[in-house]
Amino acid sequence: MNQRETGSVKGKAKQRGRPFPLPREGVKEGFESDSWVRTVQSLVRSSFTKNRSLRLFKGGQAAYEALFEAIGGARDLVALEFYIFRDDQTGWALGDLLQRKAREGVKVYLIYDHFGCRGTASRLWRTLSQAGVQVRAFHPPSWISPAQYLHRDHRKLVIIDGRQAFTGGVNIGDEYRGYFRKKLTGWRDTAACIKGPIAASMLNFFEQSWRECDREATAGARLLPDLSIPSSEDRGELSLIPLFSASRASMKALQRLLHLSILTARKSIHITVAYFIPPRRIVQLLCAAARRGVDVKLILPGESDLKLTSVASRAFYPTLLREGVQLYHYRSGILHAKTMLFDGCWAILGSANLDARSFSYNYESGIGILDREVGHQMEEMFREDLESSVPVTREEIEQYPFWERLAGSMLLRFRSYL
C-alpha cells in the first residue's frame, strides 16, 4: 500500500477526532492468506465454514422458483426474516405455501419488519397465524422505547431445516419477482442459495432476532426446535462466513470489514449497490485504492425508487471521479442489488447498502465468500450489468442543475434518515 495514501486517510480521520481503525494483519498477505482469515473471523466474531454449494440469482423468477421449491421440500423448519413482505400476488403465493407446510407439521417462523411492511394488510398476518405459522413484527411503535423504531430489520433471509439458506437483496413482492408496474420486468437484484453448515449458523442469528421480537420468550431457553443436522454430508470446499449485524458493535465490525477489504485489494474493487450514501472514510479509501492503481468500479442506479437518496448520492460523484473511481448508472430498470467483489476472490453479498442506515441502524444479513470460482461468476454478472449501464462523466455532473447539487449537499446532513 502507498504509505502516503494511508497516512493521508488516517490523518484526516484523526482530525475529526475519530481514529481510523486500520487493521494490522492480513492486508499485506492478501485475501487468501491465513492471516486474512484470522483477521476477518476476529473482526466479525464468527467463523468460516466449508460448504457444499452456492447458487447465484439475478433476482426474478429463477430465485423465486428455487425458493418455493426449497420451502416445499422442508421437513422440519422454515424460518423467514424480511424487511418487506407484500400482500400482492407474490406475497400471497408464498403465504399459501407457508400455510400448507404448517399444516403438514413443519415449524414455520416469520419475522417481518413493522415499518417495511406498513403497507401490508394485517389480514395476511392473521391468515398465516390461523394456519399455524408463528408470526412476529419487528420493532412495532412503542411508547416505552420510541427510539427503537429507528432500528429496522432490513434482512432478507430464509432458512430451511438448518441446512439450506437464501439471502441477498430480494424481498417478497411482485417487483422482486418480475412483475414491476404491470410489466414483465422486475428489479435487478442478487440473491444466493447456500447449502452447508453456514445455514445452521444463520439460524442462530435468526433465533436472536426472534427472541427480541417475542416478549414471552424465556431467558436462556431454546426457542426453535433442535434439529439433527449431519454436518459431514453438507460440507464441501466452499469457504463462507455469515455477516450479520444487530448491535452497534456488530454494525461497526461490518464497516471495518469493508475498510479491510478495500485496503487489501490489489487488482479490482467492483461494487454494485442500490443506495449509496457512504461514510466519508469509505469514500477516502475508495479514492486511495484508485490512486494506487486498483480498478475501482461502482454500478449505481440510473433510476431509483428513492429519489432523495439518489440526489444525495450524487454529491459524492465529483470527488470519486476526480480521484479515478469509475462510476456507472444502471439503465435496465431499478437496481436493488448489493454485492462487492475484491480481486475476483473475496465477495460480500447480502442486504446491506453503502449508507448510514446499514452501518448504524439496520439489522442486516449477508455472507462473505472466499472462493475464486464464485468470484468468477460474480465478475461475469458485474460485466453483464456494465453492458446495461452508462459511464458517469465529469462533464455530465458539471451540467447537473444548481438546485440539484445544492439539494444533494443539504440532504447529506440528514443521511441517517434516508
C-alpha positions in Angstrom: 0.0 0.0 0.0 1.2 3.5 -0.7 2.4 4.9 2.6 1.4 8.5 1.7 -2.1 7.5 0.8 -2.5 5.5 4.0 -1.2 8.3 6.1 -3.4 10.9 4.4 -6.6 8.9 5.1 -5.5 8.2 8.6 -4.7 11.8 9.3 -8.0 13.2 8.0 -9.9 10.8 10.2 -7.9 11.8 13.3 -8.6 15.4 12.6 -12.2 14.7 13.1 -11.4 13.2 16.5 -12.2 9.6 15.4 -9.1 7.4 14.8 -9.3 5.4 11.7 -9.3 1.7 12.5 -6.6 0.3 10.3 -6.2 -3.5 10.6 -2.6 -4.7 11.0 -3.0 -8.3 10.0 -4.0 -9.7 6.6 -3.7 -6.6 4.5 -0.2 -7.3 3.1 -0.7 -11.0 2.7 -3.9 -10.8 0.7 -7.3 -12.3 0.8 -6.4 -15.9 0.5 -3.8 -15.9 3.4 -4.3 -17.5 6.8 -3.8 -14.1 8.4 -6.7 -12.6 6.4 -9.0 -15.4 7.5 -8.0 -15.0 11.1 -8.4 -11.2 11.0 -11.9 -11.5 9.4 -13.1 -14.1 11.9 -11.8 -12.0 14.8 -13.4 -8.9 13.4 -16.9 -10.3 12.9 -16.7 -12.8 15.7 -17.8 -15.7 13.5 -16.0 -18.5 11.6 -15.5 -19.6 8.0 -17.1 -23.0 7.3 -16.7 -25.3 4.3 -19.9 -25.6 2.4 -21.3 -27.8 -0.3 -22.7 -25.3 -2.8 -23.8 -21.8 -3.6 -26.1 -20.8 -6.4 -26.4 -17.1 -7.5 -29.5 -15.5 -8.8 -30.0 -12.2 -10.6 -33.4 -11.8 -8.9 -36.6 -12.6 -10.9 -38.4 -15.8 -11.5 -35.4 -18.2 -11.1 -34.7 -17.1 -7.5 -38.4 -17.4 -6.5 -38.7 -20.8 -8.2 -35.7 -22.1 -6.2 -37.1 -20.6 -3.0 -40.6 -22.1 -3.4 -39.1 -25.5 -4.3 -36.8 -25.5 -1.2 -39.6 -24.5 1.1 -41.9 -27.1 -0.5 -39.4 -29.7 0.4 -38.9 -28.6 4.0 -39.3 -31.4 6.6 -38.7 -29.8 10.0 -38.4 -26.0 9.9 -38.7 -22.9 7.7 -37.5 -19.6 9.2 -38.1 -16.3 7.3 -37.0 -12.8 8.1 -37.9 -9.9 5.7 -37.9 -6.2 5.6 -40.7 -6.2 3.0 -43.3 -8.8 2.7 -46.1 -7.5 0.5 -49.7 -8.8 0.3 -49.6 -8.9 -3.5 -49.7 -11.9 -5.9 -46.2 -12.9 -4.8 -46.8 -12.4 -1.1 -50.0 -14.4 -1.1 -48.4 -17.2 -3.2 -45.7 -17.6 -0.6 -48.2 -17.3 2.2 -50.3 -20.1 0.8 -47.1 -22.3 0.7 -46.2 -21.5 4.3 -49.8 -22.3 5.4 -49.5 -25.7 3.7 -46.2 -26.5 5.3 -47.5 -25.5 8.7 -50.5 -27.8 8.3 -48.1 -30.6 7.3 -46.4 -30.2 10.7 -43.4 -28.2 9.7 -42.4 -25.5 12.2 -42.8 -22.2 10.3 -41.5 -18.9 11.8 -41.8 -15.5 10.1 -40.4 -12.1 11.2 -41.5 -9.1 9.3 -40.3 -5.5 9.8 -43.1 -3.3 11.0 -42.0 -0.2 9.1 -41.0 -2.0 5.9 -44.4 -3.8 5.9 -46.5 -0.8 6.9 -48.4 -1.1 3.6 -49.1 -4.8 4.0 -52.7 -5.7 5.1 -53.0 -7.2 8.5 -55.2 -9.9 7.0 -52.1 -11.6 5.6 -50.6 -12.0 9.1 -53.9 -13.2 10.6 -54.3 -15.8 7.9 -50.8 -17.1 8.4 -51.2 -17.2 12.2 -54.5 -19.1 11.9 -52.8 -21.8 9.8 -50.2 -22.3 12.4 -47.4 -20.1 11.2 -45.7 -18.2 14.0 -45.6 -14.6 13.0 -43.8 -11.7 14.8 -43.4 -8.0 13.9 -40.0 -6.4 14.4 -40.0 -3.2 16.5 -43.6 -2.0 16.3 -44.1 1.5 17.7 -43.6 1.6 21.5 -44.3 4.4 24.0 -41.7 2.8 26.3 -38.9 2.8 23.8 -39.8 5.2 20.9 -36.2 5.4 19.7 -36.1 1.7 18.8 -38.3 2.4 15.8 -35.3 3.9 14.1 -33.7 0.4 14.2 -35.2 -1.6 11.4 -34.9 -5.3 10.4 -33.5 -4.9 6.9 -32.7 -8.6 6.4 -33.8 -10.9 3.6 -33.3 -14.4 4.9 -34.9 -17.8 4.6 -33.5 -20.9 6.3 -34.8 -24.4 5.6 -34.2 -27.3 8.0 -31.0 -25.6 9.2 -29.2 -27.0 6.1 -30.1 -24.6 3.3 -30.4 -20.8 3.3 -31.3 -17.9 1.0 -30.0 -14.4 1.4 -29.3 -11.3 -0.6 -31.3 -8.2 -1.5 -34.5 -9.8 -2.6 -37.6 -9.0 -0.6 -41.1 -10.6 -1.0 -43.1 -8.7 -3.6 -44.1 -8.6 -7.2 -41.3 -6.1 -8.2 -38.6 -8.5 -7.0 -40.2 -11.5 -8.7 -40.5 -9.8 -12.1 -43.9 -8.1 -12.2 -43.0 -4.4 -11.7 -45.7 -1.9 -12.5 -47.6 -4.4 -14.6 -44.6 -5.0 -16.8 -42.9 -8.4 -17.2 -39.6 -6.9 -15.9 -38.5 -7.0 -12.3 -35.9 -5.1 -10.3 -32.3 -6.0 -10.8 -31.3 -7.8 -7.6 -29.0 -10.5 -6.4 -29.7 -13.5 -4.2 -27.9 -16.7 -3.2 -28.9 -20.1 -2.2 -26.4 -21.9 0.1 -26.3 -25.5 1.1 -24.0 -26.3 4.0 -23.1 -25.7 7.7 -23.4 -22.0 7.3 -27.2 -22.4 7.3 -27.1 -23.6 10.9 -25.0 -20.6 11.9 -27.5 -18.3 10.2 -30.3 -20.0 12.1 -28.7 -18.9 15.3 -28.8 -15.3 14.2 -32.4 -15.7 13.3 -33.2 -17.0 16.8 -31.6 -13.9 18.3 -34.0 -11.7 16.3 -36.9 -14.0 17.2 -36.1 -13.6 20.9 -36.0 -9.9 20.5 -39.5 -9.9 18.9 -41.1 -12.5 21.3 -41.8 -10.8 24.6 -42.9 -14.1 26.1 -39.6 -15.8 25.4 -38.0 -17.4 28.4 -34.5 -16.2 29.1 -31.9 -18.8 28.2 -34.4 -21.2 26.7 -34.1 -22.6 23.2 -36.8 -21.0 21.1 -36.5 -23.0 17.9 -36.6 -26.8 17.7 -33.3 -28.6 18.0 -32.5 -30.1 14.6 -30.3 -33.1 13.9 -28.0 -31.6 11.3 -25.5 -34.1 9.9 -22.6 -31.8 9.1 -20.5 -34.3 7.1 -22.8 -34.7 4.1 -23.3 -30.9 3.9 -19.6 -30.0 3.9 -17.7 -29.1 0.8 -14.9 -26.8 -0.3 -16.7 -23.5 -0.4 -15.4 -21.1 2.3 -18.3 -18.9 3.6 -18.7 -16.8 6.7 -22.0 -15.3 8.0 -22.1 -11.5 8.1 -24.9 -10.3 10.3 -25.4 -7.1 12.3 -27.7 -6.2 15.1 -25.8 -4.5 17.9 -23.8 -1.3 17.4 -20.6 -3.3 17.8 -21.6 -5.7 15.1 -22.6 -2.8 12.8 -19.2 -1.2 13.3 -17.5 -4.6 12.7 -19.1 -4.9 9.3 -18.0 -1.4 8.4 -14.4 -2.2 9.5 -14.6 -5.4 7.4 -15.3 -3.2 4.4 -12.4 -1.0 5.3 -10.2 -4.0 5.5 -11.4 -5.4 2.1 -10.7 -2.1 0.3 -7.3 -1.8 1.9 -6.4 -5.3 1.0 -7.5 -5.1 -2.7 -4.6 -5.0 -5.2 -6.3 -5.5 -8.6 -10.0 -4.7 -8.5 -12.9 -3.5 -6.5 -16.3 -4.0 -8.2 -19.3 -2.8 -6.3 -23.0 -2.9 -7.3 -25.2 -1.1 -4.8 -28.7 0.3 -4.7 -28.3 3.1 -2.2 -25.0 4.9 -2.0 -24.6 7.5 0.8 -21.3 6.2 2.3 -19.4 7.3 5.3 -16.6 9.7 4.5 -14.0 7.1 5.4 -15.2 4.7 2.7 -15.1 7.4 0.1 -11.5 8.2 1.2 -10.5 4.5 1.0 -12.0 4.0 -2.5 -10.2 7.1 -3.7 -6.9 5.9 -2.2 -7.4 2.5 -3.9 -8.0 4.1 -7.3 -4.8 6.2 -6.8 -2.7 3.2 -6.1 -3.8 1.6 -9.4 -6.7 -0.6 -8.3 -9.6 -0.9 -10.8 -12.4 0.6 -8.8 -15.8 0.5 -10.5 -19.2 1.2 -8.9 -22.5 0.4 -10.6 -25.2 2.7 -9.1 -28.9 3.2 -10.0 -29.7 5.3 -13.0 -33.3 5.3 -11.9 -34.0 4.8 -8.2 -37.2 4.0 -6.2 -35.9 6.5 -3.6 -35.4 9.9 -5.4 -33.9 11.8 -2.4 -31.3 9.1 -1.8 -30.3 9.3 -5.5 -29.9 13.1 -5.3 -27.8 12.8 -2.1 -25.6 10.1 -3.5 -24.6 12.3 -6.5 -22.9 14.7 -4.0 -20.0 12.2 -3.8 -19.5 11.9 -7.6 -17.1 14.8 -8.2 -14.6 13.6 -5.6 -14.8 10.0 -6.7 -14.4 10.8 -10.4 -11.6 13.2 -9.8 -9.6 10.5 -7.9 -10.0 7.9 -10.6 -13.0 5.9 -9.3 -15.2 4.8 -12.3 -19.0 5.3 -11.8 -21.8 3.8 -13.9 -25.5 4.3 -14.0 -27.6 1.1 -14.5 -30.2 1.7 -17.2 -32.2 -1.5 -17.5 -34.7 -0.9 -14.7 -34.5 -0.4 -10.9 -31.2 -1.6 -9.4 -31.6 -3.1 -6.0 -28.5 -5.4 -5.7 -25.9 -5.2 -3.0 -22.7 -7.0 -4.0 -19.0 -6.3 -3.6 -16.2 -8.2 -5.2 -12.5 -7.7 -4.4 -9.6 -9.1 -6.6 -12.0 -11.7 -8.0 -11.8 -13.9 -5.0 -13.4 -12.2 -1.9 -17.0 -11.2 -2.1 -19.7 -9.7 0.2 -23.3 -10.4 -0.7 -26.4 -9.5 1.4 -28.9 -6.9 2.4 -26.6 -4.0 3.4 -26.2 -0.9 1.3 -23.4 1.6 1.5 -25.3 4.1 3.6 -25.6 5.3 7.2 -28.7 3.2 7.9 -26.9 -0.1 7.1 -23.9 0.9 9.2 -25.7 2.4 12.2 -29.4 1.4 12.4 -30.4 -1.6 10.4 -30.2 -5.2 11.2 -28.6 -6.8 8.2 -27.8 -10.2 6.8 -25.3 -11.5 4.4 -22.3 -13.7 3.6 -18.7 -13.4 2.9 -17.4 -15.7 0.1 -13.8 -16.6 -0.2 -13.7 -18.6 -3.5 -12.4 -17.8 -6.9 -15.0 -19.9 -8.8 -17.9 -17.9 -7.2 -15.8 -14.8 -7.7 -15.6 -15.6 -11.4 -19.4 -16.0 -11.6 -19.9 -12.6 -9.8 -17.4 -11.0 -12.1 -19.5 -12.2 -15.1 -22.6 -10.8 -13.5 -20.9 -7.5 -13.0 -19.7 -7.4 -16.6 -23.3 -8.1 -17.8 -24.5 -5.2 -15.7 -21.9 -2.9 -17.1 -23.3 -3.6 -20.6 -26.6 -2.4 -19.3 -25.0 0.7 -17.8 -23.6 4.0 -19.0 -20.5 5.7 -17.5 -20.9 8.8 -15.4 -18.5 11.6 -16.7 -17.2 14.7 -15.0 -18.7 16.7 -17.8 -22.1 15.2 -17.1 -22.1 16.1 -13.4 -21.0 19.6 -14.1 -24.2 20.0 -16.0 -26.4 19.0 -13.1 -28.7 21.8 -12.2 -27.5 24.1 -9.3 -30.6 23.3 -7.3 -29.8 19.5 -7.5 -26.2 19.9 -6.4 -27.4 22.2 -3.5 -30.1 19.7 -2.5 -27.6 16.9 -2.5 -25.3 18.7 -0.2 -28.1 19.6 2.2 -29.6 16.1 2.2 -26.3 14.7 3.4 -27.0 16.4 6.7 -29.9 14.0 7.1 -28.1 10.9 5.7 -29.1 8.8 8.7 -32.8 9.1 7.8 -32.5 8.5 4.0 
